[in-house]
Amino acid sequence: MENKRILVVDDDKIILDIVKDALETFNFSVVAVNNTDDAKAIFATEDFDLILCDLFMEPLNGIDFAKYLFNEYQKVPPIIIMTGYGNVESVIEAMKLGVKDYILKPFKITSLIQHIEKAIRNSEIENENLRLKEILEIYSVSEQINNSLELSEIASVFIKNLQNIIKTDLVALYLNNEFNILKCDKNYFAVRKKFEQIKHDLFEELPKKLYLKDVLKYFTDKKWRFYYTDEKLDIGIDMSYKSIGFYLLKNADKIIGVVLLLNFNESFEKIKDKFVPLKILFDEAAIAIENGILYHKNQQMFLRTLQSLAMTIDAKDSYTHYHSTNVSKYSKVIAQKLGLPDEEVKKIGFGSLLHDIGKIGIPESILNKPTSLNDEEFEIIKQHPIIGKTILNPMKEQFPDMIDMIYYHHERFDGKGYPEGIGGDEIPLNSRIVSLADAFDAMTSDRSYRRRLKFDIVVSEIQKNKGKQFHPEIVDAFFDALPEIKALMKI
């Protein structure tokens, strides 16, 4: 095994010299030291294919030295411990911690060589399997990233999986906002498990924003994405570390963001080769994040459009200003109490803004009538869910749930609602939510035909109509959400 590097540690100089000479005879490259302090210092800066160390040494014995390496470094070569008779039990215990093999003193050189060659060969097989596993993980994470358009979900999945793959101590994602300011969020931040308890403290010691120019100055070659150094950089990090690195997330020539990496005890020199296959994951993440940013902007534009439409609807009735906005807020809170996914809560918030869009087709004389509606007028007002469905029908493929939400929001649990007269679980869940939120805001607002009702009376009416007008599950969620609803109403 020519050119394989071995670190030999033994405080017996005679054995140390014998082993060193013997291994060099078999074309191994050997570094020999007689104490664990020197071994720790050398291992911190050099790579080895195997470590051969004595069991009894000072200041650390061979097992404690192995424990130190496993605890401080993510990549440790196979360790073989040399020991005398009678110490086998303690060495076997060490093997459970990660030591690969042991050899009893006195030993034959040929036997030692066999142990070393076997350990190195097994390590190479393990490393190859690990590389294959990492490649599969990279492709798996790439698929997960592309399964969502939600920026927060994309970034979170990317950072957590990246940290698991490279096992660096700390990973933080800084996204490029306006004016080339890179900003980090607590959700775009991951640490190794052993630092989990102080994760909050570590995040607080990171700068919340970086300037792109302060990062780019370290890249003399902009085509090379990864930069690392074992020197301290003046970028506002309030903690000690051994090595720091940046990886530029780029899509074409556009810089989407920067991944900041920190190791507290180990240099990135030892794992820099990992970043070559990871380029696939970084490139996929850059594209997915950019798509997520565009999707977020489109959603914001869509929301503003819905809000404008809602204001147009409410403006027809001088007594219902902000009704649609209120119904949207209450609907989202109730949906959250039901434990619905964030994406579903967002859809309910959007759809409920337009629950009364059909009132565009209802005469203002009916909407603003200061007295109760007669039967004929009530039949006209009952047409607004149908009108709303007709207005939004061209968008049924993109927003089928929204159209159903609007069409069925006046159905009742007991089947006495309109326009279809369906009841119970036949009514779509989002319509049940909007129905209660709509009724609640109507009762707590001034109308042309009456003054708002007292809050306690409204709450009592909702409880009274549980299982009649309103679905029992929605009523329960409403009462769970009362503190948040009161906060929204500022009462």
C-alpha positions as CSV (number, residue, x, y, z in Angstrom):
1,M,0.0,0.0,0.0
2,E,2.4,2.6,-1.3
3,N,2.1,6.2,-0.1
4,K,-0.5,5.4,2.6
5,R,0.1,7.7,5.5
6,I,0.2,6.4,9.0
7,L,0.3,8.3,12.3
8,V,2.1,6.1,15.0
9,V,1.8,7.2,18.6
10,D,3.7,5.4,21.4
11,D,5.6,6.7,24.4
12,D,8.1,3.8,24.2
13,K,10.8,5.1,21.9
14,I,12.2,1.7,21.1
15,I,8.9,0.3,19.9
16,L,8.2,3.6,18.1
17,D,11.4,3.4,16.1
18,I,10.9,-0.3,15.3
19,V,7.4,0.2,14.1
20,K,8.3,3.2,12.0
21,D,11.3,1.5,10.3
22,A,9.2,-1.6,9.6
23,L,6.3,0.3,8.1
24,E,8.6,2.4,5.9
25,T,10.1,-0.9,4.6
26,F,6.6,-1.7,3.3
27,N,6.4,1.7,1.6
28,F,4.1,3.3,4.1
29,S,4.7,7.0,4.8
30,V,5.0,7.3,8.6
31,V,4.8,10.1,11.1
32,A,5.9,8.9,14.6
33,V,5.3,10.8,17.8
34,N,5.8,9.8,21.5
35,N,2.8,11.6,23.1
36,T,-0.8,12.4,22.4
37,D,-0.4,16.2,22.6
38,D,1.9,16.1,19.6
39,A,-0.4,13.6,17.9
40,K,-3.4,16.0,18.3
41,A,-1.5,18.9,16.9
42,I,-0.2,17.0,13.9
43,F,-3.6,15.5,13.1
44,A,-5.2,18.9,13.1
45,T,-3.2,19.9,10.1
46,E,-2.4,16.7,8.2
47,D,-4.3,13.8,6.7
48,F,-3.7,10.2,7.5
49,D,-5.0,6.9,6.2
50,L,-4.6,5.1,9.6
51,I,-3.7,5.8,13.2
52,L,-1.7,3.2,15.2
53,C,-1.4,4.0,18.9
54,D,-0.4,2.4,22.2
55,L,-3.1,1.9,24.9
56,F,-1.1,3.3,27.8
57,M,0.2,6.8,27.2
58,E,0.3,10.2,28.7
59,P,-1.4,12.7,29.0
60,L,-4.2,10.7,27.2
61,N,-4.3,6.9,26.9
62,G,-5.0,5.4,23.5
63,I,-8.7,5.0,24.1
64,D,-9.2,8.6,25.4
65,F,-7.2,9.8,22.4
66,A,-9.5,8.0,20.1
67,K,-12.6,9.4,21.9
68,Y,-11.1,12.9,21.4
69,L,-10.7,12.4,17.7
70,F,-14.2,11.0,17.3
71,N,-15.7,13.9,19.2
72,E,-13.8,16.7,17.5
73,Y,-13.5,15.6,13.9
74,Q,-16.2,14.3,11.5
75,K,-13.7,12.3,9.4
76,V,-11.3,10.0,11.4
77,P,-9.2,7.3,9.7
78,P,-9.3,3.8,11.1
79,I,-7.6,3.4,14.5
80,I,-5.7,0.3,15.6
81,I,-4.6,0.1,19.3
82,M,-1.5,-1.7,20.4
83,T,-1.9,-3.3,23.8
84,G,-0.3,-5.9,26.1
85,Y,-1.9,-9.1,27.4
86,G,-4.6,-8.6,29.9
87,N,-6.0,-5.3,28.4
88,V,-8.1,-6.9,25.7
89,E,-11.5,-6.2,27.5
90,S,-10.9,-2.4,27.6
91,V,-9.8,-2.4,23.9
92,I,-13.0,-4.3,22.9
93,E,-15.0,-1.7,24.7
94,A,-13.1,1.0,22.7
95,M,-14.0,-0.8,19.5
96,K,-17.7,-0.2,20.3
97,L,-16.9,3.5,20.2
98,G,-15.3,3.3,16.8
99,V,-11.8,1.9,17.1
100,K,-11.4,-0.6,14.2
101,D,-8.9,-3.1,15.5
102,Y,-6.3,-4.0,18.1
103,I,-3.1,-6.0,18.1
104,L,-1.4,-7.6,21.1
105,K,2.1,-7.0,22.1
106,P,4.6,-8.5,21.4
107,F,3.6,-8.9,17.8
108,K,5.2,-10.0,14.6
109,I,5.7,-7.3,11.9
110,T,4.0,-9.4,9.3
111,S,0.9,-9.7,11.6
112,L,1.0,-5.9,12.1
113,I,1.1,-5.3,8.4
114,Q,-1.9,-7.6,7.9
115,H,-3.9,-5.7,10.5
116,I,-3.0,-2.4,8.9
117,E,-3.8,-3.4,5.3
118,K,-7.1,-5.0,6.3
119,A,-8.1,-1.8,8.2
120,I,-7.2,0.5,5.3
121,R,-8.9,-1.7,2.8
122,N,-12.1,-1.9,4.8
123,S,-12.0,1.9,5.3
124,E,-11.7,2.5,1.6
125,I,-14.7,0.3,1.0
126,E,-16.7,2.1,3.7
127,N,-15.7,5.5,2.2
128,E,-16.8,4.4,-1.2
129,N,-20.1,3.2,0.1
130,L,-20.5,6.5,2.0
131,R,-19.8,8.5,-1.2
132,L,-22.5,6.5,-3.0
133,K,-24.9,7.1,-0.1
134,E,-24.1,10.8,-0.2
135,I,-24.7,11.0,-4.0
136,L,-28.1,9.3,-3.5
137,E,-28.9,11.7,-0.6
138,I,-28.0,14.7,-2.9
139,Y,-30.4,13.6,-5.6
140,S,-33.1,12.8,-3.0
141,V,-32.7,16.3,-1.4
142,S,-32.8,17.9,-4.9
143,E,-36.2,16.2,-5.5
144,Q,-37.5,17.4,-2.1
145,I,-36.4,21.0,-2.9
146,N,-38.2,20.9,-6.2
147,N,-41.4,19.6,-4.7
148,S,-42.4,23.0,-3.2
149,L,-42.7,26.6,-4.3
150,E,-42.8,27.9,-0.7
151,L,-39.5,29.8,-0.1
152,S,-39.4,29.0,3.6
153,E,-39.9,25.3,3.0
154,I,-37.3,25.2,0.2
155,A,-34.7,27.0,2.3
156,S,-35.4,24.9,5.4
157,V,-35.2,21.6,3.6
158,F,-32.0,22.6,1.8
159,I,-30.1,23.8,4.9
160,K,-31.1,20.9,7.2
161,N,-30.2,18.3,4.6
162,L,-27.0,20.1,3.6
163,Q,-25.9,20.1,7.3
164,N,-26.6,16.3,7.6
165,I,-24.6,15.6,4.4
166,I,-21.5,17.6,5.1
167,K,-21.7,17.5,8.9
168,T,-20.1,20.8,9.3
169,D,-20.7,22.4,12.7
170,L,-22.9,25.3,11.5
171,V,-24.7,26.2,8.3
172,A,-26.6,29.4,7.6
173,L,-28.3,30.6,4.5
174,Y,-28.2,34.3,3.6
175,L,-30.6,35.2,0.7
176,N,-29.8,38.2,-1.5
177,N,-32.5,40.8,-0.9
178,E,-32.7,44.3,-2.5
179,F,-29.5,46.4,-2.7
180,N,-27.3,43.3,-2.5
181,I,-28.0,42.8,1.2
182,L,-27.7,39.2,2.3
183,K,-30.2,38.3,5.1
184,C,-30.4,35.3,7.3
185,D,-33.5,33.9,9.1
186,K,-33.6,31.6,12.1
187,N,-35.3,29.0,9.9
188,Y,-32.4,29.1,7.5
189,F,-29.9,27.9,10.1
190,A,-28.7,24.4,11.2
191,V,-26.1,23.1,13.6
192,R,-24.7,19.6,14.5
193,K,-26.7,17.7,17.2
194,K,-24.2,18.3,19.9
195,F,-24.8,22.1,19.6
196,E,-28.6,21.8,19.5
197,Q,-29.1,23.0,23.1
198,I,-27.2,26.2,22.3
199,K,-28.6,26.7,18.8
200,H,-30.5,29.9,19.8
201,D,-27.3,31.4,21.3
202,L,-25.3,30.5,18.2
203,F,-27.8,32.2,15.9
204,E,-27.7,35.3,18.0
205,E,-24.0,35.5,17.6
206,L,-24.2,35.5,13.8
207,P,-24.7,38.7,11.9
208,K,-28.3,38.9,10.7
209,K,-27.2,40.5,7.4
210,L,-24.1,40.6,5.3
211,Y,-23.2,42.9,2.4
212,L,-22.6,41.0,-0.9
213,K,-19.5,43.1,-1.6
214,D,-18.0,42.0,1.7
215,V,-18.3,38.4,0.7
216,L,-17.3,38.7,-2.9
217,K,-14.0,40.3,-2.1
218,Y,-12.8,36.9,-1.0
219,F,-13.5,35.4,-4.4
220,T,-10.7,36.3,-6.8
221,D,-12.1,33.8,-9.3
222,K,-15.9,34.3,-9.4
223,K,-16.3,31.0,-11.3
224,W,-15.2,29.1,-8.2
225,R,-18.1,29.0,-5.8
226,F,-16.5,27.8,-2.6
227,Y,-14.1,29.8,-0.5
228,Y,-12.7,28.9,2.9
229,T,-10.0,30.0,5.3
230,D,-8.7,29.1,8.8
231,E,-8.2,32.8,9.5
232,K,-10.7,35.0,11.3
233,L,-12.8,37.2,9.0
234,D,-14.2,40.6,10.1
235,I,-17.8,40.0,9.2
236,G,-19.5,40.4,12.6
237,I,-19.4,36.8,13.8
238,D,-19.2,37.0,17.6
239,M,-17.8,33.5,18.3
240,S,-14.5,31.7,18.0
241,Y,-14.1,29.1,15.2
242,K,-11.4,27.1,13.5
243,S,-12.5,27.5,9.9
244,I,-15.0,29.5,7.9
245,G,-16.4,29.1,4.4
246,F,-18.7,30.6,1.9
247,Y,-20.5,29.0,-1.0
248,L,-22.1,31.2,-3.6
249,L,-25.6,30.2,-4.8
250,K,-25.8,31.3,-8.4
251,N,-28.3,30.9,-11.2
252,A,-26.5,31.9,-14.4
253,D,-24.7,35.1,-13.4
254,K,-27.2,36.1,-10.8
255,I,-26.2,35.5,-7.1
256,I,-29.2,34.2,-5.3
257,G,-27.6,34.0,-1.9
258,V,-24.6,32.7,0.1
259,V,-24.2,29.7,2.3
260,L,-22.1,30.4,5.4
261,L,-20.3,27.4,6.9
262,L,-18.4,27.3,10.2
263,N,-16.3,24.6,11.9
264,F,-15.3,25.2,15.5
265,N,-12.4,22.7,15.6
266,E,-11.7,21.4,12.1
267,S,-10.4,22.9,8.9
268,F,-12.5,22.8,5.8
269,E,-9.3,21.7,4.1
270,K,-10.1,18.1,5.2
271,I,-13.6,18.1,3.6
272,K,-13.2,20.4,0.7
273,D,-13.6,17.5,-1.8
274,K,-17.1,17.0,-0.6
275,F,-18.1,20.3,-2.2
276,V,-17.5,19.0,-5.8
277,P,-20.4,16.5,-5.9
278,L,-22.5,18.9,-3.8
279,K,-22.4,21.4,-6.7
280,I,-25.5,19.6,-8.1
281,L,-27.4,20.3,-4.8
282,F,-26.3,23.9,-4.6
283,D,-27.3,24.5,-8.2
284,E,-30.7,22.9,-7.7
285,A,-31.2,25.0,-4.5
286,A,-30.3,28.2,-6.3
287,I,-33.0,27.5,-9.0
288,A,-35.6,26.4,-6.5
289,I,-35.0,29.4,-4.2
290,E,-35.2,31.9,-7.1
291,N,-38.5,30.2,-8.2
292,G,-39.7,30.4,-4.6
293,I,-38.9,34.2,-4.5
294,L,-40.8,34.7,-7.8
295,Y,-43.7,32.6,-6.5
296,H,-43.8,34.7,-3.3
297,K,-43.8,37.9,-5.3
298,N,-46.7,36.6,-7.5
299,Q,-48.6,35.6,-4.4
300,Q,-48.2,39.1,-2.9
301,M,-49.4,40.6,-6.1
302,F,-52.3,38.2,-6.2
303,L,-53.2,39.0,-2.6
304,R,-53.2,42.7,-3.3
305,T,-55.5,42.1,-6.3
306,L,-57.9,40.1,-4.1
307,Q,-57.8,42.9,-1.4
308,S,-58.7,45.5,-4.1
309,L,-61.6,43.3,-5.3
310,A,-62.7,42.8,-1.7
311,M,-62.7,46.6,-1.1
312,T,-64.7,47.1,-4.2
313,I,-67.3,44.6,-3.0
314,D,-67.5,46.1,0.5
315,A,-67.7,49.6,-0.9
316,K,-71.2,48.8,-2.4
317,D,-72.5,48.6,1.1
318,S,-71.7,51.6,3.3
319,Y,-72.1,49.4,6.4
320,T,-69.7,46.6,5.4
321,H,-66.4,48.3,5.0
322,Y,-63.6,45.8,5.9
323,H,-66.1,43.0,6.2
324,S,-64.3,40.8,3.7
325,T,-60.9,41.5,5.3
326,N,-62.3,40.7,8.8
327,V,-63.8,37.4,7.5
328,S,-60.5,36.5,6.0
329,K,-58.6,37.2,9.3
330,Y,-61.1,35.2,11.4
331,S,-61.2,32.3,8.9
332,K,-57.5,31.9,9.0
333,V,-57.4,31.9,12.8
334,I,-60.1,29.2,12.9
335,A,-58.4,27.2,10.3
336,Q,-55.1,27.3,12.3
337,K,-57.0,26.0,15.4
338,L,-58.2,23.1,13.3
339,G,-54.6,22.2,12.7
340,L,-54.8,22.7,8.9
341,P,-51.5,23.0,7.0
342,D,-50.1,26.5,6.4
343,E,-50.7,26.3,2.7
344,E,-54.4,25.4,3.3
345,V,-54.7,28.3,5.8
346,K,-53.3,30.6,3.2
347,K,-55.8,29.4,0.6
348,I,-58.7,29.9,3.0
349,G,-57.4,33.5,3.7
350,F,-57.4,34.2,0.0
351,G,-60.8,32.7,-0.8
352,S,-62.6,34.2,2.1
353,L,-61.6,37.7,0.9
354,L,-63.9,37.1,-2.1
355,H,-66.7,35.2,-0.4
356,D,-69.1,38.0,-1.2
357,I,-67.9,38.8,-4.7
358,G,-71.3,37.9,-6.1
359,K,-72.8,40.9,-4.3
360,I,-71.5,42.9,-7.3
361,G,-74.6,41.7,-9.1
362,I,-77.0,42.6,-6.3
363,P,-78.8,46.0,-6.5
364,E,-77.5,48.5,-3.9
365,S,-81.1,49.3,-2.9
366,I,-81.3,45.8,-1.5
367,L,-77.8,45.7,0.0
368,N,-78.4,49.1,1.8
369,K,-82.1,48.6,2.7
370,P,-82.6,50.0,6.2
371,T,-85.3,47.5,7.1
372,S,-85.6,43.8,6.8
373,L,-85.8,42.2,3.4
374,N,-89.1,40.9,2.1
375,D,-89.3,37.4,0.5
376,E,-88.7,38.6,-3.0
377,E,-85.7,40.7,-2.0
378,F,-84.3,37.8,0.1
379,E,-84.5,35.5,-3.0
380,I,-82.5,38.1,-4.9
381,I,-79.8,38.3,-2.1
382,K,-79.6,34.5,-2.1
383,Q,-78.3,34.6,-5.7
384,H,-75.0,36.2,-4.7
385,P,-73.1,32.8,-4.1
386,I,-74.3,31.7,-7.6
387,I,-73.2,35.0,-9.1
388,G,-69.9,34.7,-7.4
389,K,-69.3,31.2,-8.8
390,T,-70.2,32.5,-12.3
391,I,-67.8,35.4,-12.0
392,L,-64.9,33.1,-10.9
393,N,-65.8,30.1,-13.1
394,P,-63.1,31.0,-15.7
395,M,-60.5,30.3,-13.0
396,K,-62.0,27.0,-11.8
397,E,-59.0,25.0,-12.9
398,Q,-56.5,27.2,-11.0
399,F,-58.7,27.8,-7.9
400,P,-61.4,25.0,-7.6
401,D,-61.4,25.2,-3.8
402,M,-61.9,28.9,-3.8
403,I,-64.9,28.7,-6.0
404,D,-66.5,26.0,-3.8
405,M,-65.7,28.1,-0.7
406,I,-67.6,31.0,-2.2
407,Y,-70.5,29.0,-3.6
408,Y,-71.3,27.0,-0.4
409,H,-70.6,29.6,2.3
410,H,-74.3,30.1,3.1
411,E,-75.1,26.4,3.5
412,R,-76.1,25.3,7.0
413,F,-75.2,22.2,9.0
414,D,-78.9,21.3,9.3
415,G,-79.4,21.5,5.5
416,K,-81.5,24.6,5.6
417,G,-79.1,26.9,3.8
418,Y,-78.6,27.9,0.2
419,P,-78.0,27.7,-2.7
420,E,-78.0,23.8,-2.7
421,G,-79.5,23.0,0.7
422,I,-76.7,20.5,1.5
423,G,-75.7,19.8,5.1
424,G,-73.3,18.2,7.5
425,D,-70.0,17.0,6.1
426,E,-71.3,17.5,2.5
427,I,-70.4,21.1,2.9
428,P,-66.7,21.7,2.1
429,L,-64.6,22.3,5.2
430,N,-63.4,25.7,4.0
431,S,-67.0,26.8,3.4
432,R,-67.9,25.7,6.9
433,I,-65.1,27.9,8.3
434,V,-66.0,31.0,6.2
435,S,-69.7,30.5,7.1
436,L,-69.1,30.9,10.8
437,A,-66.5,33.8,10.3
438,D,-69.0,35.6,8.0
439,A,-71.8,35.3,10.5
440,F,-69.6,36.4,13.4
441,D,-68.4,39.5,11.6
442,A,-72.0,40.3,10.5
443,M,-73.3,40.1,14.1
444,T,-70.4,42.2,15.5
445,S,-70.8,44.9,12.9
446,D,-73.3,47.7,12.3
447,R,-75.7,47.0,9.5
448,S,-78.2,49.2,7.6
449,Y,-81.1,47.5,9.4
450,R,-79.6,47.1,12.9
451,R,-76.8,48.0,15.3
452,R,-74.0,45.6,16.1
453,L,-74.8,43.0,18.8
454,K,-72.9,42.8,22.1
455,F,-70.0,40.4,22.0
456,D,-71.4,38.1,24.7
457,I,-74.7,37.8,22.8
458,V,-72.9,37.0,19.6
459,V,-70.9,34.3,21.3
460,S,-74.0,32.9,22.9
461,E,-75.8,32.8,19.5
462,I,-72.9,30.8,17.9
463,Q,-73.0,28.3,20.8
464,K,-76.8,28.1,20.5
465,N,-76.5,27.3,16.7
466,K,-73.9,24.6,17.2
467,G,-75.1,21.6,15.2
468,K,-77.8,23.7,13.6
469,Q,-76.4,26.5,11.4
470,F,-72.8,25.8,12.2
471,H,-70.7,22.6,12.1
472,P,-69.9,21.5,15.7
473,E,-66.2,21.1,14.9
474,I,-66.0,24.6,13.5
475,V,-67.7,26.0,16.6
476,D,-65.2,24.3,18.9
477,A,-62.3,25.7,16.9
478,F,-63.9,29.1,17.0
479,F,-64.0,29.1,20.8
480,D,-60.4,27.9,20.9
481,A,-59.6,30.9,18.7
482,L,-61.5,33.5,20.8
483,P,-58.3,35.0,22.4
484,E,-56.8,35.6,19.0
485,I,-60.1,36.8,17.5
486,K,-60.5,39.3,20.4
487,A,-56.9,40.5,19.7
488,L,-57.8,41.1,16.1
489,M,-60.9,43.0,17.2
490,K,-58.8,44.9,19.8
491,I,-61.2,44.1,22.6
